[in-house]
Amino acid sequence: QKMSNVLFIVLSLFLIINIVASVGDDAFTIYIDGGKELSNIRADLNKVIDTDNNLSTNLSNRLNEIESTLAKITALMEGLTNDMKAINDEQKAASNKCGVTVKSGSARKYKL
């Protein structure tokens, strides 16, 4: 009885190992027909690399354009600030040259 149980277990293990081995071989087998898949994969990878390079180049160009535009806007704002300061200074200088006095109505010589 014990011998038949041991023999049954050994045969079962042998059968399981053979089934797993054959299924495992089929599950991980890759068939390559004359290297066409590899060349197609290489071509696809090259397209992806070229696309990524073009995208990064386009992004870099756009960022450079944005940076130069911001530099121009900053220069315009600085010029506008300087012009506003100059206008303000001119108005202060002009108001200092004009003498304005305020007197009561009874002190006026000529009445309307």
JOZISUL-V325915 format. One record per residue. PHI is phi in whole degrees, 0 to 359 (* if undefined). PSI is psi in whole degrees, 0 to 359 (* if undefined). Layout:
# JOZISUL-V325915
phi=PHI psi=PSI
phi=PHI psi=PSI
This chain:
# JOZISUL-V325915
phi=* psi=312
phi=295 psi=322
phi=294 psi=322
phi=292 psi=324
phi=295 psi=317
phi=295 psi=316
phi=297 psi=320
phi=297 psi=317
phi=295 psi=317
phi=295 psi=315
phi=295 psi=322
phi=296 psi=316
phi=298 psi=317
phi=299 psi=316
phi=295 psi=316
phi=297 psi=317
phi=298 psi=318
phi=293 psi=321
phi=294 psi=315
phi=296 psi=320
phi=295 psi=317
phi=289 psi=321
phi=293 psi=321
phi=297 psi=321
phi=296 psi=316
phi=291 psi=327
phi=291 psi=329
phi=248 psi=15
phi=278 psi=131
phi=243 psi=125
phi=260 psi=125
phi=244 psi=124
phi=260 psi=91
phi=67 psi=21
phi=82 psi=6
phi=295 psi=320
phi=297 psi=318
phi=296 psi=319
phi=292 psi=324
phi=294 psi=318
phi=297 psi=317
phi=297 psi=318
phi=297 psi=318
phi=297 psi=317
phi=297 psi=319
phi=296 psi=322
phi=296 psi=317
phi=297 psi=317
phi=297 psi=315
phi=297 psi=318
phi=297 psi=316
phi=297 psi=319
phi=296 psi=318
phi=295 psi=319
phi=297 psi=316
phi=292 psi=324
phi=294 psi=315
phi=297 psi=317
phi=297 psi=319
phi=296 psi=316
phi=297 psi=317
phi=295 psi=319
phi=296 psi=322
phi=296 psi=319
phi=296 psi=317
phi=297 psi=318
phi=296 psi=317
phi=292 psi=323
phi=295 psi=318
phi=296 psi=323
phi=296 psi=319
phi=296 psi=317
phi=296 psi=320
phi=297 psi=318
phi=296 psi=318
phi=297 psi=319
phi=295 psi=321
phi=295 psi=318
phi=298 psi=318
phi=296 psi=320
phi=297 psi=316
phi=296 psi=319
phi=296 psi=319
phi=295 psi=321
phi=296 psi=318
phi=296 psi=317
phi=297 psi=318
phi=298 psi=317
phi=295 psi=320
phi=296 psi=319
phi=295 psi=321
phi=295 psi=318
phi=294 psi=319
phi=293 psi=322
phi=289 psi=333
phi=287 psi=330
phi=284 psi=328
phi=278 psi=126
phi=264 psi=117
phi=242 psi=125
phi=239 psi=149
phi=243 psi=126
phi=232 psi=163
phi=287 psi=159
phi=297 psi=332
phi=286 psi=342
phi=274 psi=352
phi=288 psi=140
phi=280 psi=318
phi=248 psi=128
phi=252 psi=146
phi=274 psi=*
